[in-house]
Every structure is written in C-alpha cells, then in structure tokens.
Amino acid sequence: MCTSSQIIGSLLVLSVLEIGLGVSSVAVGAVSFSLVLTEHKPQLGDSSPFLLCGICGILCAKKKSGLVMILFSACCICGLIGGILNFQFLRALTKKSSALYSLHLASMSLACIGIGGCTLSSWLTCRLASYEQRRMFSEREHSLHHSHEMAEKKLLQEGRQTNPFYSTFSPSVPRRKKR
C-alpha cells in the first residue's frame, strides 16, 4: 500500500514528464509547421494538452483538494483524448517518403508517451482521492469518538455535582457483589 507522500511524489514526477512532453511536442509542432509553410501542405496534430495536464498535476499535488483533483482528472481525460486524436491524425498524414516523416514519427512517439502518462496520472489521482477520503473519514471518526467521550465526562461531572450518591449508582462504576 502506497502512502500519500509516495503517491504525491509519483504524481509530481508524472506531471513534470507531461509538461516536458507538452513543451517538446509544441516545439516539434512549430518546426514541422514552419517546414509545412514552405511546402504549402496541411499540417495536423498537436500534443499541447499534455502541457495543461502537467500544470494541473502539479497544482493537484500541492493542493490535494477535491475540486483540484476533479479538475486534474478532467485535464487527464482531455489530454488522453487529445493524444489519441493527435496520434490518429498523424498516422493518417504520415507517409514514409515524406520529408517530414521523422518529425511525424517524433510527434507520434510523444503522443504515445503522453497517453501513457495521462492514463497513469488519472489512476494516481484516483488513488490519492481514495487515500484522502479514508484519512478524512478516520479523522471524523476520531473527532466523533472524542466528542462522545467528552460529553460522557461532562454528564458524569454534572451528575456528581447535583447528587453526591450518583457515582455509587452510576452504570460506569462497577457494583459490589453481595456476600
């Protein structure tokens, strides 16, 4: 069983990887776009959703609130869908004889790694949310148990103040056995 700090650490590493993938895919896209402008051919594909996913992942690891986790999960799903669509567009566009074949192959590789990163990030976010839910439940349970004990002590003290024989008849004090 992973601890919360291990999950957060893994989430931070994946988020930095996603940011790196997003930046590199934008760079590859810019290079291929500039080459396409000179050849007047259409260009499809962009993996920049991974950049957004990575930034939200770092925010999620820092905040750990429910809304940020939901936002990060939504970004991971959008990044996953964007990566799959990007891969499909690039696969349809790529021809081995093209001068841009190596750039398309690099973009498709970045999209595949980004898809895997988004999948792992979604899974880690679910694990983190589950861990936080268990932690909050145990804190509530402890708080409820503590407040119940304090209420019993208060009732016992109030009973002793009003009735000096209260403690002899109280169910919390064991009665003497008759001989």
TITORGU-552550 format. One record per atom (N, C-alpha, C): residue number from 0; residue in one letter; atom name; x, y, z. Coordinates in Angstrom, 1 decimal. Layout:
residues N
<NUM; A; CA; <X; Y; Z>>
...
//
This chain:
residues 179
<0; M; N; <0.8; -1.2; 0.0>>
<0; M; CA; <0.0; 0.0; 0.0>>
<0; M; C; <0.9; 1.2; 0.0>>
<1; C; N; <0.6; 2.1; -0.9>>
<1; C; CA; <1.4; 3.4; -1.0>>
<1; C; C; <0.9; 4.4; 0.0>>
<2; T; N; <1.8; 5.2; 0.5>>
<2; T; CA; <1.5; 6.3; 1.3>>
<2; T; C; <1.1; 7.5; 0.5>>
<3; S; N; <0.5; 8.5; 1.2>>
<3; S; CA; <0.1; 9.7; 0.4>>
<3; S; C; <1.3; 10.4; -0.1>>
<4; S; N; <2.4; 10.4; 0.6>>
<4; S; CA; <3.6; 11.2; 0.1>>
<4; S; C; <4.2; 10.4; -1.1>>
<5; Q; N; <4.1; 9.1; -1.2>>
<5; Q; CA; <4.6; 8.4; -2.4>>
<5; Q; C; <3.7; 8.6; -3.6>>
<6; I; N; <2.4; 8.7; -3.4>>
<6; I; CA; <1.5; 9.0; -4.5>>
<6; I; C; <1.7; 10.4; -5.0>>
<7; I; N; <1.9; 11.3; -4.1>>
<7; I; CA; <2.1; 12.7; -4.5>>
<7; I; C; <3.4; 12.9; -5.2>>
<8; G; N; <4.5; 12.2; -4.7>>
<8; G; CA; <5.8; 12.2; -5.4>>
<8; G; C; <5.7; 11.7; -6.8>>
<9; S; N; <5.0; 10.5; -7.0>>
<9; S; CA; <4.8; 10.0; -8.3>>
<9; S; C; <4.0; 10.9; -9.2>>
<10; L; N; <3.0; 11.5; -8.6>>
<10; L; CA; <2.2; 12.5; -9.4>>
<10; L; C; <3.0; 13.7; -9.8>>
<11; L; N; <3.9; 14.1; -9.0>>
<11; L; CA; <4.7; 15.3; -9.4>>
<11; L; C; <5.7; 14.9; -10.5>>
<12; V; N; <6.3; 13.7; -10.4>>
<12; V; CA; <7.2; 13.2; -11.5>>
<12; V; C; <6.4; 13.1; -12.8>>
<13; L; N; <5.2; 12.5; -12.8>>
<13; L; CA; <4.4; 12.4; -14.0>>
<13; L; C; <4.0; 13.7; -14.5>>
<14; S; N; <3.7; 14.7; -13.6>>
<14; S; CA; <3.3; 16.0; -14.1>>
<14; S; C; <4.5; 16.7; -14.8>>
<15; V; N; <5.7; 16.6; -14.2>>
<15; V; CA; <6.8; 17.2; -14.9>>
<15; V; C; <7.1; 16.5; -16.2>>
<16; L; N; <6.9; 15.2; -16.3>>
<16; L; CA; <7.0; 14.5; -17.6>>
<16; L; C; <6.0; 15.0; -18.6>>
<17; E; N; <4.8; 15.2; -18.1>>
<17; E; CA; <3.7; 15.7; -19.0>>
<17; E; C; <4.1; 17.1; -19.5>>
<18; I; N; <4.6; 18.0; -18.6>>
<18; I; CA; <5.0; 19.3; -19.0>>
<18; I; C; <6.1; 19.2; -20.1>>
<19; G; N; <7.1; 18.4; -19.8>>
<19; G; CA; <8.2; 18.2; -20.8>>
<19; G; C; <7.6; 17.7; -22.1>>
<20; L; N; <6.7; 16.8; -22.1>>
<20; L; CA; <6.1; 16.3; -23.3>>
<20; L; C; <5.3; 17.4; -24.1>>
<21; G; N; <4.6; 18.2; -23.3>>
<21; G; CA; <3.9; 19.3; -23.9>>
<21; G; C; <4.8; 20.3; -24.6>>
<22; V; N; <5.9; 20.7; -23.9>>
<22; V; CA; <6.8; 21.6; -24.4>>
<22; V; C; <7.5; 21.1; -25.7>>
<23; S; N; <7.9; 19.8; -25.6>>
<23; S; CA; <8.6; 19.2; -26.7>>
<23; S; C; <7.7; 19.0; -27.9>>
<24; S; N; <6.4; 18.7; -27.6>>
<24; S; CA; <5.5; 18.5; -28.8>>
<24; S; C; <5.2; 19.8; -29.4>>
<25; V; N; <5.1; 20.9; -28.6>>
<25; V; CA; <4.8; 22.2; -29.2>>
<25; V; C; <6.0; 22.6; -30.0>>
<26; A; N; <7.3; 22.3; -29.5>>
<26; A; CA; <8.5; 22.6; -30.3>>
<26; A; C; <8.5; 21.8; -31.6>>
<27; V; N; <8.2; 20.5; -31.6>>
<27; V; CA; <8.2; 19.7; -32.8>>
<27; V; C; <7.1; 20.2; -33.7>>
<28; G; N; <6.0; 20.6; -33.2>>
<28; G; CA; <4.9; 21.1; -34.0>>
<28; G; C; <5.3; 22.4; -34.7>>
<29; A; N; <6.0; 23.3; -33.9>>
<29; A; CA; <6.4; 24.6; -34.5>>
<29; A; C; <7.4; 24.3; -35.6>>
<30; V; N; <8.3; 23.4; -35.5>>
<30; V; CA; <9.3; 23.1; -36.5>>
<30; V; C; <8.6; 22.5; -37.7>>
<31; S; N; <7.7; 21.6; -37.5>>
<31; S; CA; <7.0; 21.0; -38.7>>
<31; S; C; <6.1; 22.0; -39.3>>
<32; F; N; <5.5; 22.9; -38.5>>
<32; F; CA; <4.7; 23.9; -39.1>>
<32; F; C; <5.5; 24.9; -40.0>>
<33; S; N; <6.6; 25.2; -39.6>>
<33; S; CA; <7.5; 26.1; -40.4>>
<33; S; C; <7.9; 25.4; -41.7>>
<34; L; N; <8.2; 24.1; -41.6>>
<34; L; CA; <8.6; 23.4; -42.8>>
<34; L; C; <7.4; 23.2; -43.7>>
<35; V; N; <6.2; 23.1; -43.2>>
<35; V; CA; <5.0; 22.9; -44.0>>
<35; V; C; <4.6; 24.2; -44.7>>
<36; L; N; <4.9; 25.3; -44.0>>
<36; L; CA; <4.6; 26.6; -44.7>>
<36; L; C; <5.4; 26.8; -46.0>>
<37; T; N; <6.6; 26.3; -46.0>>
<37; T; CA; <7.4; 26.4; -47.2>>
<37; T; C; <6.9; 25.5; -48.3>>
<38; E; N; <6.3; 24.3; -47.9>>
<38; E; CA; <5.9; 23.4; -48.9>>
<38; E; C; <4.4; 23.5; -49.2>>
<39; H; N; <3.6; 24.3; -48.5>>
<39; H; CA; <2.2; 24.5; -48.6>>
<39; H; C; <1.4; 23.3; -48.5>>
<40; K; N; <1.7; 22.4; -47.5>>
<40; K; CA; <1.0; 21.2; -47.3>>
<40; K; C; <0.2; 21.4; -45.9>>
<41; P; N; <-0.9; 20.7; -45.8>>
<41; P; CA; <-1.6; 20.8; -44.5>>
<41; P; C; <-0.9; 20.1; -43.4>>
<42; Q; N; <-1.0; 20.6; -42.2>>
<42; Q; CA; <-0.4; 20.0; -41.0>>
<42; Q; C; <-1.4; 19.8; -39.9>>
<43; L; N; <-1.5; 18.6; -39.4>>
<43; L; CA; <-2.4; 18.3; -38.3>>
<43; L; C; <-1.6; 17.8; -37.1>>
<44; G; N; <-2.2; 17.9; -36.0>>
<44; G; CA; <-1.6; 17.3; -34.8>>
<44; G; C; <-0.9; 18.3; -33.9>>
<45; D; N; <-1.2; 18.2; -32.6>>
<45; D; CA; <-0.6; 19.0; -31.5>>
<45; D; C; <-0.8; 18.3; -30.2>>
<46; S; N; <0.2; 18.2; -29.4>>
<46; S; CA; <0.1; 17.5; -28.1>>
<46; S; C; <0.2; 18.5; -27.0>>
<47; S; N; <-0.2; 19.7; -27.2>>
<47; S; CA; <-0.2; 20.7; -26.1>>
<47; S; C; <-1.1; 20.4; -25.0>>
<48; P; N; <-2.2; 19.6; -25.1>>
<48; P; CA; <-3.0; 19.2; -23.9>>
<48; P; C; <-2.2; 18.6; -22.8>>
<49; F; N; <-1.1; 18.0; -23.1>>
<49; F; CA; <-0.2; 17.4; -22.1>>
<49; F; C; <0.4; 18.5; -21.3>>
<50; L; N; <0.7; 19.6; -21.8>>
<50; L; CA; <1.2; 20.7; -21.1>>
<50; L; C; <0.3; 21.2; -20.0>>
<51; L; N; <-1.0; 21.3; -20.4>>
<51; L; CA; <-2.0; 21.7; -19.4>>
<51; L; C; <-2.2; 20.6; -18.4>>
<52; C; N; <-2.2; 19.4; -18.8>>
<52; C; CA; <-2.3; 18.3; -17.9>>
<52; C; C; <-1.2; 18.3; -16.8>>
<53; G; N; <0.0; 18.5; -17.2>>
<53; G; CA; <1.1; 18.6; -16.3>>
<53; G; C; <1.0; 19.7; -15.3>>
<54; I; N; <0.6; 20.9; -15.8>>
<54; I; CA; <0.4; 22.0; -14.9>>
<54; I; C; <-0.6; 21.8; -13.8>>
<55; C; N; <-1.8; 21.2; -14.3>>
<55; C; CA; <-2.8; 20.8; -13.3>>
<55; C; C; <-2.4; 19.7; -12.4>>
<56; G; N; <-1.5; 18.8; -12.8>>
<56; G; CA; <-1.0; 17.8; -11.9>>
<56; G; C; <-0.2; 18.3; -10.8>>
<57; I; N; <0.7; 19.3; -11.1>>
<57; I; CA; <1.5; 20.0; -10.1>>
<57; I; C; <0.6; 20.7; -9.1>>
<58; L; N; <-0.4; 21.4; -9.6>>
<58; L; CA; <-1.4; 22.0; -8.7>>
<58; L; C; <-2.1; 21.0; -7.8>>
<59; C; N; <-2.5; 19.9; -8.4>>
<59; C; CA; <-3.2; 18.9; -7.6>>
<59; C; C; <-2.3; 18.3; -6.5>>
<60; A; N; <-1.0; 18.1; -6.8>>
<60; A; CA; <-0.1; 17.5; -5.8>>
<60; A; C; <0.1; 18.5; -4.7>>
<61; K; N; <0.0; 19.8; -5.0>>
<61; K; CA; <0.3; 20.8; -4.0>>
<61; K; C; <-1.0; 21.0; -3.1>>
<62; K; N; <-2.2; 21.1; -3.7>>
<62; K; CA; <-3.4; 21.5; -3.0>>
<62; K; C; <-4.1; 20.3; -2.4>>
<63; K; N; <-4.3; 19.2; -3.1>>
<63; K; CA; <-4.9; 18.0; -2.6>>
<63; K; C; <-6.4; 18.2; -2.2>>
<64; S; N; <-7.1; 19.2; -2.8>>
<64; S; CA; <-8.5; 19.4; -2.5>>
<64; S; C; <-9.3; 18.7; -3.5>>
<65; G; N; <-10.5; 18.4; -3.2>>
<65; G; CA; <-11.4; 17.6; -4.1>>
<65; G; C; <-11.6; 18.3; -5.4>>
<66; L; N; <-11.8; 19.6; -5.4>>
<66; L; CA; <-12.1; 20.3; -6.7>>
<66; L; C; <-10.9; 20.3; -7.6>>
<67; V; N; <-9.7; 20.4; -7.0>>
<67; V; CA; <-8.5; 20.4; -7.9>>
<67; V; C; <-8.2; 19.0; -8.4>>
<68; M; N; <-8.6; 17.9; -7.6>>
<68; M; CA; <-8.4; 16.6; -8.1>>
<68; M; C; <-9.4; 16.3; -9.3>>
<69; I; N; <-10.6; 16.8; -9.2>>
<69; I; CA; <-11.6; 16.7; -10.2>>
<69; I; C; <-11.1; 17.4; -11.5>>
<70; L; N; <-10.6; 18.6; -11.3>>
<70; L; CA; <-10.0; 19.4; -12.4>>
<70; L; C; <-8.9; 18.6; -13.1>>
<71; F; N; <-8.0; 18.1; -12.3>>
<71; F; CA; <-6.9; 17.3; -12.8>>
<71; F; C; <-7.3; 16.1; -13.6>>
<72; S; N; <-8.3; 15.4; -13.0>>
<72; S; CA; <-8.8; 14.2; -13.7>>
<72; S; C; <-9.4; 14.6; -15.0>>
<73; A; N; <-10.2; 15.7; -15.1>>
<73; A; CA; <-10.7; 16.2; -16.3>>
<73; A; C; <-9.7; 16.5; -17.3>>
<74; C; N; <-8.6; 17.2; -16.9>>
<74; C; CA; <-7.5; 17.5; -17.8>>
<74; C; C; <-6.8; 16.3; -18.3>>
<75; C; N; <-6.7; 15.2; -17.4>>
<75; C; CA; <-6.0; 14.0; -17.8>>
<75; C; C; <-6.9; 13.3; -18.9>>
<76; I; N; <-8.2; 13.3; -18.7>>
<76; I; CA; <-9.1; 12.7; -19.7>>
<76; I; C; <-9.0; 13.5; -21.0>>
<77; C; N; <-9.0; 14.8; -20.9>>
<77; C; CA; <-8.9; 15.6; -22.2>>
<77; C; C; <-7.5; 15.4; -22.8>>
<78; G; N; <-6.5; 15.3; -22.1>>
<78; G; CA; <-5.2; 15.0; -22.6>>
<78; G; C; <-5.1; 13.7; -23.3>>
<79; L; N; <-5.8; 12.7; -22.7>>
<79; L; CA; <-5.9; 11.3; -23.2>>
<79; L; C; <-6.6; 11.3; -24.6>>
<80; I; N; <-7.7; 12.0; -24.6>>
<80; I; CA; <-8.5; 12.1; -25.9>>
<80; I; C; <-7.7; 12.9; -26.9>>
<81; G; N; <-7.1; 14.0; -26.5>>
<81; G; CA; <-6.3; 14.8; -27.4>>
<81; G; C; <-5.1; 14.0; -28.0>>
<82; G; N; <-4.5; 13.2; -27.1>>
<82; G; CA; <-3.3; 12.4; -27.5>>
<82; G; C; <-3.7; 11.4; -28.5>>
<83; I; N; <-4.9; 10.7; -28.3>>
<83; I; CA; <-5.4; 9.7; -29.2>>
<83; I; C; <-5.7; 10.3; -30.5>>
<84; L; N; <-6.4; 11.4; -30.5>>
<84; L; CA; <-6.8; 12.1; -31.8>>
<84; L; C; <-5.6; 12.5; -32.5>>
<85; N; N; <-4.6; 13.1; -31.8>>
<85; N; CA; <-3.4; 13.5; -32.4>>
<85; N; C; <-2.6; 12.4; -33.1>>
<86; F; N; <-2.6; 11.3; -32.4>>
<86; F; CA; <-1.9; 10.1; -32.9>>
<86; F; C; <-2.6; 9.6; -34.2>>
<87; Q; N; <-3.9; 9.6; -34.2>>
<87; Q; CA; <-4.7; 9.1; -35.3>>
<87; Q; C; <-4.5; 10.1; -36.5>>
<88; F; N; <-4.6; 11.4; -36.3>>
<88; F; CA; <-4.4; 12.4; -37.4>>
<88; F; C; <-3.0; 12.2; -38.0>>
<89; L; N; <-2.0; 12.1; -37.1>>
<89; L; CA; <-0.6; 12.0; -37.6>>
<89; L; C; <-0.4; 10.7; -38.3>>
<90; R; N; <-1.0; 9.6; -37.9>>
<90; R; CA; <-0.9; 8.3; -38.5>>
<90; R; C; <-1.5; 8.4; -39.9>>
<91; A; N; <-2.6; 9.1; -40.1>>
<91; A; CA; <-3.2; 9.2; -41.4>>
<91; A; C; <-2.4; 10.1; -42.3>>
<92; L; N; <-1.7; 11.1; -41.7>>
<92; L; CA; <-1.0; 12.0; -42.5>>
<92; L; C; <0.4; 11.6; -42.9>>
<93; T; N; <1.0; 10.7; -42.1>>
<93; T; CA; <2.4; 10.3; -42.3>>
<93; T; C; <2.6; 9.4; -43.5>>
<94; K; N; <3.5; 9.7; -44.3>>
<94; K; CA; <4.0; 8.9; -45.5>>
<94; K; C; <5.5; 8.7; -45.3>>
<95; K; N; <5.9; 7.5; -45.5>>
<95; K; CA; <7.3; 7.2; -45.3>>
<95; K; C; <8.2; 7.9; -46.3>>
<96; S; N; <7.7; 8.3; -47.4>>
<96; S; CA; <8.6; 9.0; -48.4>>
<96; S; C; <8.6; 10.5; -48.1>>
<97; S; N; <7.8; 11.0; -47.2>>
<97; S; CA; <7.7; 12.4; -46.9>>
<97; S; C; <9.0; 12.9; -46.2>>
<98; A; N; <9.3; 14.2; -46.4>>
<98; A; CA; <10.5; 14.8; -45.8>>
<98; A; C; <10.2; 15.0; -44.3>>
<99; L; N; <9.0; 15.1; -43.9>>
<99; L; CA; <8.6; 15.3; -42.5>>
<99; L; C; <8.3; 14.0; -41.7>>
<100; Y; N; <8.7; 12.9; -42.3>>
<100; Y; CA; <8.5; 11.6; -41.7>>
<100; Y; C; <9.1; 11.5; -40.3>>
<101; S; N; <10.3; 12.0; -40.1>>
<101; S; CA; <11.0; 11.9; -38.8>>
<101; S; C; <10.2; 12.8; -37.8>>
<102; L; N; <9.8; 14.0; -38.2>>
<102; L; CA; <9.0; 14.8; -37.3>>
<102; L; C; <7.7; 14.2; -36.9>>
<103; H; N; <7.0; 13.6; -37.9>>
<103; H; CA; <5.7; 13.0; -37.6>>
<103; H; C; <5.9; 11.8; -36.7>>
<104; L; N; <7.0; 11.1; -36.9>>
<104; L; CA; <7.3; 9.9; -36.0>>
<104; L; C; <7.6; 10.4; -34.6>>
<105; A; N; <8.3; 11.5; -34.5>>
<105; A; CA; <8.6; 12.1; -33.1>>
<105; A; C; <7.3; 12.6; -32.5>>
<106; S; N; <6.5; 13.2; -33.2>>
<106; S; CA; <5.2; 13.6; -32.7>>
<106; S; C; <4.3; 12.5; -32.2>>
<107; M; N; <4.3; 11.4; -33.0>>
<107; M; CA; <3.5; 10.2; -32.7>>
<107; M; C; <4.1; 9.6; -31.4>>
<108; S; N; <5.4; 9.5; -31.3>>
<108; S; CA; <6.0; 9.0; -30.1>>
<108; S; C; <5.7; 9.8; -28.9>>
<109; L; N; <5.8; 11.1; -29.0>>
<109; L; CA; <5.4; 12.0; -27.9>>
<109; L; C; <4.0; 11.8; -27.5>>
<110; A; N; <3.1; 11.6; -28.5>>
<110; A; CA; <1.7; 11.4; -28.2>>
<110; A; C; <1.5; 10.1; -27.5>>
<111; C; N; <2.2; 9.1; -27.9>>
<111; C; CA; <2.0; 7.8; -27.2>>
<111; C; C; <2.5; 7.8; -25.7>>
<112; I; N; <3.6; 8.5; -25.5>>
<112; I; CA; <4.1; 8.6; -24.1>>
<112; I; C; <3.2; 9.5; -23.3>>
<113; G; N; <2.6; 10.5; -23.9>>
<113; G; CA; <1.7; 11.4; -23.2>>
<113; G; C; <0.4; 10.7; -22.9>>
<114; I; N; <-0.1; 9.8; -23.8>>
<114; I; CA; <-1.3; 9.0; -23.5>>
<114; I; C; <-1.0; 8.1; -22.3>>
<115; G; N; <0.2; 7.5; -22.3>>
<115; G; CA; <0.5; 6.6; -21.1>>
<115; G; C; <0.6; 7.4; -19.8>>
<116; G; N; <1.2; 8.6; -19.9>>
<116; G; CA; <1.3; 9.5; -18.7>>
<116; G; C; <0.0; 10.0; -18.2>>
<117; C; N; <-0.9; 10.3; -19.1>>
<117; C; CA; <-2.3; 10.7; -18.7>>
<117; C; C; <-3.0; 9.6; -18.1>>
<118; T; N; <-2.9; 8.4; -18.6>>
<118; T; CA; <-3.5; 7.2; -18.0>>
<118; T; C; <-3.0; 7.0; -16.6>>
<119; L; N; <-1.7; 7.0; -16.4>>
<119; L; CA; <-1.1; 6.8; -15.1>>
<119; L; C; <-1.5; 7.9; -14.1>>
<120; S; N; <-1.5; 9.1; -14.6>>
<120; S; CA; <-1.9; 10.3; -13.8>>
<120; S; C; <-3.3; 10.1; -13.3>>
<121; S; N; <-4.2; 9.7; -14.2>>
<121; S; CA; <-5.6; 9.5; -13.8>>
<121; S; C; <-5.7; 8.5; -12.7>>
<122; W; N; <-5.0; 7.4; -12.9>>
<122; W; CA; <-5.0; 6.3; -11.9>>
<122; W; C; <-4.5; 6.8; -10.5>>
<123; L; N; <-3.4; 7.5; -10.6>>
<123; L; CA; <-2.8; 8.0; -9.3>>
<123; L; C; <-3.7; 9.0; -8.7>>
<124; T; N; <-4.4; 9.8; -9.4>>
<124; T; CA; <-5.3; 10.8; -8.8>>
<124; T; C; <-6.5; 10.1; -8.1>>
<125; C; N; <-7.0; 9.0; -8.7>>
<125; C; CA; <-8.0; 8.2; -8.1>>
<125; C; C; <-7.5; 7.6; -6.8>>
<126; R; N; <-6.2; 7.1; -6.8>>
<126; R; CA; <-5.6; 6.6; -5.6>>
<126; R; C; <-5.5; 7.6; -4.5>>
<127; L; N; <-5.0; 8.8; -4.9>>
<127; L; CA; <-4.9; 9.9; -4.0>>
<127; L; C; <-6.2; 10.3; -3.4>>
<128; A; N; <-7.2; 10.4; -4.2>>
<128; A; CA; <-8.6; 10.8; -3.7>>
<128; A; C; <-9.1; 9.7; -2.7>>
<129; S; N; <-8.9; 8.4; -3.0>>
<129; S; CA; <-9.3; 7.4; -2.1>>
<129; S; C; <-8.5; 7.5; -0.8>>
<130; Y; N; <-7.2; 7.8; -0.8>>
<130; Y; CA; <-6.4; 7.9; 0.4>>
<130; Y; C; <-6.9; 9.1; 1.2>>
<131; E; N; <-7.2; 10.2; 0.6>>
<131; E; CA; <-7.7; 11.4; 1.3>>
<131; E; C; <-9.1; 11.1; 1.9>>
<132; Q; N; <-9.9; 10.4; 1.2>>
<132; Q; CA; <-11.2; 10.1; 1.7>>
<132; Q; C; <-11.1; 9.2; 3.0>>
<133; R; N; <-10.3; 8.2; 2.9>>
<133; R; CA; <-10.1; 7.4; 4.1>>
<133; R; C; <-9.5; 8.2; 5.3>>
<134; R; N; <-8.6; 9.1; 5.0>>
<134; R; CA; <-8.0; 9.9; 6.0>>
<134; R; C; <-9.0; 10.8; 6.7>>
<135; M; N; <-9.8; 11.5; 5.8>>
<135; M; CA; <-10.9; 12.3; 6.4>>
<135; M; C; <-11.9; 11.6; 7.2>>
<136; F; N; <-12.2; 10.4; 6.7>>
<136; F; CA; <-13.2; 9.6; 7.5>>
<136; F; C; <-12.6; 9.2; 8.8>>
<137; S; N; <-11.4; 8.8; 8.9>>
<137; S; CA; <-10.8; 8.4; 10.2>>
<137; S; C; <-10.7; 9.6; 11.1>>
<138; E; N; <-10.4; 10.8; 10.5>>
<138; E; CA; <-10.3; 12.0; 11.4>>
<138; E; C; <-11.7; 12.3; 11.9>>
<139; R; N; <-12.7; 12.2; 11.1>>
<139; R; CA; <-14.1; 12.4; 11.6>>
<139; R; C; <-14.5; 11.4; 12.6>>
<140; E; N; <-14.2; 10.2; 12.4>>
<140; E; CA; <-14.5; 9.1; 13.4>>
<140; E; C; <-13.8; 9.4; 14.7>>
<141; H; N; <-12.5; 9.8; 14.6>>
<141; H; CA; <-11.8; 10.1; 15.9>>
<141; H; C; <-12.4; 11.3; 16.6>>
<142; S; N; <-12.7; 12.3; 15.8>>
<142; S; CA; <-13.3; 13.5; 16.4>>
<142; S; C; <-14.7; 13.2; 17.0>>
<143; L; N; <-15.5; 12.4; 16.4>>
<143; L; CA; <-16.8; 12.0; 16.9>>
<143; L; C; <-16.6; 11.2; 18.2>>
<144; H; N; <-15.7; 10.3; 18.2>>
<144; H; CA; <-15.4; 9.4; 19.4>>
<144; H; C; <-14.9; 10.3; 20.5>>
<145; H; N; <-14.1; 11.3; 20.2>>
<145; H; CA; <-13.5; 12.2; 21.2>>
<145; H; C; <-14.7; 13.0; 21.8>>
<146; S; N; <-15.5; 13.6; 21.0>>
<146; S; CA; <-16.6; 14.4; 21.5>>
<146; S; C; <-17.6; 13.6; 22.3>>
<147; H; N; <-17.8; 12.4; 21.9>>
<147; H; CA; <-18.7; 11.5; 22.7>>
<147; H; C; <-18.1; 11.2; 24.1>>
<148; E; N; <-16.8; 11.0; 24.1>>
<148; E; CA; <-16.2; 10.8; 25.4>>
<148; E; C; <-16.3; 12.0; 26.3>>
<149; M; N; <-16.1; 13.2; 25.7>>
<149; M; CA; <-16.1; 14.4; 26.4>>
<149; M; C; <-17.5; 14.7; 26.9>>
<150; A; N; <-18.6; 14.3; 26.2>>
<150; A; CA; <-19.9; 14.5; 26.6>>
<150; A; C; <-20.2; 13.6; 27.8>>
<151; E; N; <-19.7; 12.4; 27.7>>
<151; E; CA; <-19.9; 11.4; 28.9>>
<151; E; C; <-19.3; 12.0; 30.1>>
<152; K; N; <-18.1; 12.5; 30.0>>
<152; K; CA; <-17.4; 13.1; 31.2>>
<152; K; C; <-18.1; 14.2; 31.7>>
<153; K; N; <-18.7; 15.1; 30.9>>
<153; K; CA; <-19.4; 16.2; 31.3>>
<153; K; C; <-20.7; 15.8; 32.1>>
<154; L; N; <-21.4; 14.8; 31.5>>
<154; L; CA; <-22.6; 14.3; 32.2>>
<154; L; C; <-22.2; 13.7; 33.5>>
<155; L; N; <-21.2; 13.0; 33.6>>
<155; L; CA; <-20.7; 12.3; 34.9>>
<155; L; C; <-20.4; 13.4; 35.9>>
<156; Q; N; <-19.7; 14.5; 35.5>>
<156; Q; CA; <-19.3; 15.5; 36.4>>
<156; Q; C; <-20.5; 16.3; 36.9>>
<157; E; N; <-21.5; 16.6; 36.0>>
<157; E; CA; <-22.7; 17.3; 36.4>>
<157; E; C; <-23.5; 16.4; 37.3>>
<158; G; N; <-23.5; 15.1; 37.1>>
<158; G; CA; <-24.3; 14.3; 38.0>>
<158; G; C; <-23.7; 14.2; 39.4>>
<159; R; N; <-22.4; 14.2; 39.5>>
<159; R; CA; <-21.7; 14.2; 40.8>>
<159; R; C; <-21.9; 15.5; 41.5>>
<160; Q; N; <-22.0; 16.6; 40.8>>
<160; Q; CA; <-22.2; 17.9; 41.5>>
<160; Q; C; <-23.6; 18.0; 42.0>>
<161; T; N; <-24.6; 17.5; 41.4>>
<161; T; CA; <-26.0; 17.6; 41.8>>
<161; T; C; <-26.4; 16.5; 42.8>>
<162; N; N; <-25.8; 15.3; 42.7>>
<162; N; CA; <-26.2; 14.2; 43.5>>
<162; N; C; <-24.9; 13.5; 44.1>>
<163; P; N; <-24.7; 13.6; 45.4>>
<163; P; CA; <-23.4; 13.0; 45.9>>
<163; P; C; <-23.4; 11.5; 45.8>>
<164; F; N; <-24.6; 10.8; 45.7>>
<164; F; CA; <-24.6; 9.4; 45.6>>
<164; F; C; <-24.6; 8.9; 44.1>>
<165; Y; N; <-24.5; 9.8; 43.2>>
<165; Y; CA; <-24.5; 9.5; 41.8>>
<165; Y; C; <-23.5; 8.4; 41.4>>
<166; S; N; <-22.3; 8.6; 41.9>>
<166; S; CA; <-21.2; 7.7; 41.5>>
<166; S; C; <-21.5; 6.3; 42.0>>
<167; T; N; <-22.2; 6.1; 43.1>>
<167; T; CA; <-22.4; 4.7; 43.6>>
<167; T; C; <-23.5; 4.0; 42.8>>
<168; F; N; <-24.4; 4.8; 42.1>>
<168; F; CA; <-25.4; 4.1; 41.3>>
<168; F; C; <-25.1; 4.3; 39.8>>
<169; S; N; <-24.0; 4.9; 39.5>>
<169; S; CA; <-23.7; 5.1; 38.1>>
<169; S; C; <-23.4; 3.8; 37.4>>
<170; P; N; <-23.9; 3.6; 36.2>>
<170; P; CA; <-23.5; 2.3; 35.5>>
<170; P; C; <-22.0; 2.2; 35.1>>
<171; S; N; <-21.3; 3.3; 35.1>>
<171; S; CA; <-19.9; 3.2; 34.7>>
<171; S; C; <-19.1; 2.7; 35.9>>
<172; V; N; <-19.6; 2.8; 37.1>>
<172; V; CA; <-18.8; 2.3; 38.3>>
<172; V; C; <-19.4; 0.9; 38.6>>
<173; P; N; <-18.5; -0.1; 38.7>>
<173; P; CA; <-19.0; -1.5; 39.0>>
<173; P; C; <-19.6; -1.6; 40.4>>
<174; R; N; <-20.6; -2.3; 40.5>>
<174; R; CA; <-21.3; -2.5; 41.8>>
<174; R; C; <-20.6; -3.6; 42.6>>
<175; R; N; <-20.7; -3.5; 43.9>>
<175; R; CA; <-20.1; -4.6; 44.7>>
<175; R; C; <-21.0; -5.8; 44.7>>
<176; K; N; <-20.4; -6.9; 44.8>>
<176; K; CA; <-21.2; -8.2; 44.8>>
<176; K; C; <-21.6; -8.4; 46.3>>
<177; K; N; <-22.8; -8.9; 46.5>>
<177; K; CA; <-23.2; -9.3; 47.8>>
<177; K; C; <-22.6; -10.6; 48.2>>
<178; R; N; <-22.3; -10.7; 49.5>>
<178; R; CA; <-21.7; -11.9; 50.0>>
<178; R; C; <-22.7; -12.8; 50.7>>
//
